[in-house]
C-alpha cells in the first residue's frame, strides 16, 4: 500500500555568515521537532548566507511559530 503524500513547507532564511549560524538554525529545527526534508546552504555573500529549508509539515500555525522563533535568533537576519 502506498504511503500517504506528505505536505512540505519551504522556508528561506538570511543568516549571518558565521560558522555557528547554520548549526544554530539546525538546532532550532531539531528542538522544535521539525522533520527536515532538505536544507540548502549557499555560499556567503556580503556577510550573509542564504539557507533554504524544506520541512515536512502543512501546519501553518507551527510554521508561523517557527518563523517567529527563528526571527528572535541573533544569527537570523530575516526570514524571507
Backbone as ProteinMPNN parsed JSONL, in Angstrom:
{"seq_chain_A": "XXXXXXXXXXXXXXXXXXXXXXXXXXXXXXXXXXXXXXXXXXXXXXXXXXXXXXXXXXXXXXXXXXXXXXXXXXXXXXXX", "coords_chain_A": {"N_chain_A": [[0.845, -1.168, 0.0], [0.656, 2.202, -0.901], [2.328, 4.962, 0.659], [0.88, 7.721, 2.447], [0.648, 10.921, 0.886], [3.022, 13.5, 1.584], [3.011, 16.774, 2.975], [4.781, 19.645, 2.385], [6.624, 22.501, 3.56], [8.319, 25.361, 2.461], [11.026, 27.244, 3.564], [12.914, 30.25, 3.566], [15.87, 31.61, 4.72], [17.884, 34.341, 5.748], [20.972, 34.439, 7.121], [23.555, 35.405, 9.442], [26.87, 35.29, 8.227], [28.492, 33.452, 9.799], [30.306, 30.738, 11.286], [28.758, 29.249, 13.222], [26.097, 29.858, 12.747], [24.54, 28.284, 10.938], [24.503, 25.886, 12.333], [23.075, 26.677, 14.603], [20.54, 27.258, 13.52], [19.847, 24.695, 12.601], [19.75, 23.414, 15.07], [17.577, 24.731, 16.273], [15.502, 23.841, 14.611], [15.585, 21.095, 15.188], [15.044, 21.108, 17.937], [12.462, 22.108, 17.933], [11.258, 20.002, 16.807], [10.911, 19.47, 14.012], [10.643, 17.751, 10.958], [13.135, 17.726, 8.742], [13.32, 17.928, 5.328], [14.927, 18.839, 3.205], [17.905, 20.824, 3.219], [19.479, 23.541, 2.154], [22.455, 25.231, 1.917], [23.79, 28.204, 1.052], [26.704, 29.824, -0.388], [28.519, 32.402, 1.368], [27.515, 35.818, 0.918], [28.223, 39.14, 0.886], [28.44, 39.14, 3.711], [26.261, 37.685, 4.519], [24.395, 34.622, 4.57], [22.4, 32.494, 2.68], [19.897, 30.275, 3.596], [17.97, 27.617, 2.617], [15.209, 25.814, 3.526], [13.343, 22.863, 3.621], [10.606, 21.708, 5.212], [8.761, 19.016, 6.646], [5.73, 19.515, 6.932], [2.382, 20.699, 7.038], [1.142, 22.31, 8.701], [0.194, 25.361, 9.322], [0.179, 26.978, 11.611], [2.232, 25.92, 13.242], [4.39, 26.431, 11.524], [4.333, 29.232, 11.41], [4.914, 29.791, 14.111], [7.489, 28.726, 14.199], [8.837, 30.445, 12.398], [8.584, 32.873, 13.815], [10.124, 32.199, 16.074], [12.627, 31.712, 14.878], [13.154, 34.279, 13.914], [13.749, 35.584, 16.27], [16.242, 34.689, 16.883], [19.658, 35.56, 17.225], [21.426, 35.172, 15.123], [19.922, 34.986, 12.818], [19.068, 37.018, 10.256], [16.845, 37.683, 8.689], [13.71, 36.119, 7.875], [12.865, 35.201, 4.782]], "CA_chain_A": [[0.0, 0.0, 0.0], [1.495, 3.393, -0.943], [2.257, 5.867, 1.811], [0.124, 8.951, 2.227], [1.527, 12.003, 0.443], [3.42, 14.462, 2.602], [2.896, 18.166, 2.604], [6.002, 20.299, 2.836], [6.678, 23.953, 3.558], [9.651, 25.837, 2.127], [11.415, 28.473, 4.259], [14.199, 30.823, 3.173], [16.401, 32.442, 5.792], [19.175, 35.001, 5.598], [21.639, 34.385, 8.415], [24.906, 35.952, 9.468], [27.828, 34.335, 7.66], [29.431, 32.971, 10.816], [30.234, 29.271, 11.265], [27.75, 28.628, 14.073], [24.729, 30.241, 12.379], [23.852, 27.133, 10.354], [24.298, 24.925, 13.428], [22.0, 27.182, 15.462], [19.27, 27.06, 12.815], [19.571, 23.248, 12.659], [19.386, 23.116, 16.452], [16.21, 25.224, 16.479], [14.612, 22.921, 13.903], [15.542, 19.835, 15.938], [14.376, 21.359, 19.213], [11.036, 22.279, 17.628], [10.837, 18.688, 16.28], [10.515, 19.507, 12.609], [11.323, 16.819, 10.062], [13.741, 18.496, 7.657], [13.458, 17.14, 4.112], [16.137, 19.341, 2.55], [18.483, 22.049, 3.782], [20.489, 24.012, 1.221], [23.199, 26.355, 2.49], [24.524, 28.886, -0.018], [27.96, 30.486, -0.036], [28.289, 33.746, 1.908], [27.539, 36.98, 0.029], [28.096, 40.389, 1.645], [28.29, 38.88, 5.134], [25.046, 36.9, 4.778], [24.318, 33.3, 3.965], [21.0, 32.106, 2.466], [19.583, 28.878, 3.905], [16.637, 27.217, 2.173], [14.849, 24.62, 4.295], [12.041, 22.263, 3.346], [10.177, 20.937, 6.379], [7.636, 18.124, 6.38], [4.532, 19.89, 7.678], [1.436, 21.612, 6.387], [0.525, 23.018, 9.814], [0.579, 26.769, 9.213], [0.416, 27.522, 12.949], [3.59, 25.519, 13.632], [5.342, 27.142, 10.674], [4.351, 30.628, 11.878], [5.646, 29.798, 15.381], [8.899, 28.51, 13.87], [9.341, 31.693, 11.812], [8.72, 33.82, 14.924], [11.252, 31.766, 16.901], [13.849, 31.955, 14.106], [13.386, 35.729, 13.858], [14.307, 36.02, 17.558], [17.63, 34.237, 16.977], [20.604, 36.634, 16.897], [22.105, 34.878, 13.862], [19.0, 35.087, 11.698], [18.834, 38.409, 9.881], [15.419, 37.724, 8.364], [13.11, 35.002, 7.171], [12.396, 35.795, 3.532]], "C_chain_A": [[0.897, 1.24, 0.0], [1.283, 4.269, 0.288], [1.456, 7.102, 1.436], [1.074, 10.057, 1.789], [1.816, 12.973, 1.583], [3.223, 15.867, 2.068], [4.097, 18.89, 3.195], [5.864, 21.81, 2.724], [8.119, 24.371, 3.312], [9.9, 27.161, 2.845], [12.752, 28.947, 3.71], [14.635, 31.786, 4.262], [17.67, 33.124, 5.326], [19.789, 35.028, 6.988], [23.01, 35.035, 8.298], [25.876, 34.875, 8.982], [28.912, 34.001, 8.68], [29.247, 31.459, 10.918], [29.093, 28.668, 12.085], [26.304, 28.944, 13.679], [23.939, 29.062, 11.822], [23.558, 26.101, 11.439], [23.166, 25.385, 14.347], [20.635, 27.001, 14.811], [18.889, 25.58, 12.857], [19.14, 22.831, 14.056], [17.959, 23.554, 16.762], [15.212, 24.281, 15.825], [14.474, 21.603, 14.662], [14.784, 20.001, 17.246], [12.865, 21.491, 19.026], [10.425, 21.024, 16.988], [10.228, 18.75, 14.887], [11.307, 18.451, 11.857], [11.822, 17.625, 8.871], [13.933, 17.57, 6.463], [14.716, 17.54, 3.354], [16.591, 20.603, 3.266], [19.642, 22.44, 2.883], [21.137, 25.264, 1.802], [24.057, 26.962, 1.38], [25.816, 29.502, 0.521], [27.66, 31.893, 0.49], [28.401, 34.826, 0.83], [27.294, 38.209, 0.897], [27.803, 40.142, 3.122], [27.041, 38.105, 5.517], [25.122, 35.573, 4.047], [22.837, 32.943, 3.851], [20.868, 30.605, 2.76], [18.156, 28.633, 3.435], [16.329, 25.875, 2.815], [13.471, 24.157, 3.857], [11.692, 21.379, 4.534], [8.897, 20.177, 6.054], [6.47, 18.464, 7.297], [3.659, 20.792, 6.816], [0.731, 22.457, 7.438], [1.017, 24.466, 9.834], [0.869, 27.405, 10.573], [1.826, 27.174, 13.417], [4.639, 26.256, 12.82], [5.457, 28.591, 11.119], [5.122, 30.742, 13.198], [7.142, 29.605, 15.144], [9.524, 29.783, 13.306], [9.543, 32.742, 12.905], [9.927, 33.483, 15.785], [12.577, 32.03, 16.18], [14.172, 33.441, 14.051], [13.959, 36.273, 15.162], [15.766, 35.592, 17.726], [18.561, 35.366, 16.521], [21.271, 36.423, 15.55], [21.219, 35.042, 12.64], [18.727, 36.559, 11.441], [17.377, 38.595, 9.516], [14.992, 36.402, 7.736], [12.426, 35.61, 5.972], [11.048, 35.221, 3.154]], "O_chain_A": [[1.811, 1.328, 0.819], [0.199, 4.304, 0.87], [1.366, 7.477, 0.267], [2.202, 10.121, 2.277], [0.963, 13.229, 2.432], [3.266, 16.105, 0.861], [4.386, 18.752, 4.383], [5.098, 22.327, 1.91], [9.04, 23.797, 3.893], [9.095, 28.086, 2.751], [13.628, 28.132, 3.42], [13.877, 32.663, 4.676], [18.451, 32.535, 4.579], [19.202, 35.572, 7.923], [23.551, 35.194, 7.203], [25.715, 33.695, 9.294], [30.097, 34.24, 8.447], [28.155, 30.951, 10.666], [28.516, 27.662, 11.673], [25.377, 28.35, 14.231], [22.783, 28.864, 12.197], [22.478, 25.51, 11.457], [22.381, 24.562, 14.817], [19.673, 26.629, 15.484], [17.734, 25.246, 13.12], [18.258, 21.985, 14.208], [17.216, 22.837, 17.432], [14.184, 23.957, 16.42], [13.376, 21.056, 14.768], [13.982, 19.147, 17.622], [12.087, 21.037, 19.865], [9.236, 20.99, 16.67], [9.179, 18.165, 14.619], [12.502, 18.277, 12.093], [11.028, 18.144, 8.086], [14.62, 16.554, 6.561], [15.481, 16.682, 2.913], [15.791, 21.345, 3.835], [20.667, 21.759, 2.849], [20.454, 26.233, 2.136], [24.944, 26.302, 0.84], [25.986, 29.674, 1.728], [26.664, 32.503, 0.102], [29.26, 34.761, -0.049], [26.266, 38.303, 1.567], [27.002, 40.86, 3.721], [26.783, 37.887, 6.701], [25.82, 35.428, 3.043], [22.095, 33.075, 4.825], [21.625, 29.784, 2.241], [17.239, 29.361, 3.815], [17.088, 24.916, 2.67], [12.545, 24.958, 3.737], [12.398, 20.414, 4.826], [8.061, 20.645, 5.282], [6.244, 17.796, 8.306], [4.151, 21.546, 5.977], [-0.171, 23.23, 7.115], [2.118, 24.753, 10.304], [1.724, 28.285, 10.669], [2.538, 28.035, 13.932], [5.667, 26.664, 13.36], [6.563, 29.126, 11.199], [5.896, 31.681, 13.384], [7.967, 30.238, 15.803], [10.628, 30.157, 13.701], [10.565, 33.427, 12.92], [10.674, 34.376, 16.184], [13.534, 32.51, 16.788], [15.339, 33.824, 14.132], [14.595, 37.327, 15.157], [16.452, 36.085, 18.621], [18.275, 36.047, 15.536], [21.648, 37.393, 14.893], [21.725, 35.219, 11.532], [18.213, 37.263, 12.31], [16.735, 39.543, 9.968], [15.796, 35.675, 7.152], [11.521, 36.433, 6.11], [10.483, 35.596, 2.127]]}, "name": "protein", "num_of_chains": 1, "seq": "XXXXXXXXXXXXXXXXXXXXXXXXXXXXXXXXXXXXXXXXXXXXXXXXXXXXXXXXXXXXXXXXXXXXXXXXXXXXXXXX"}
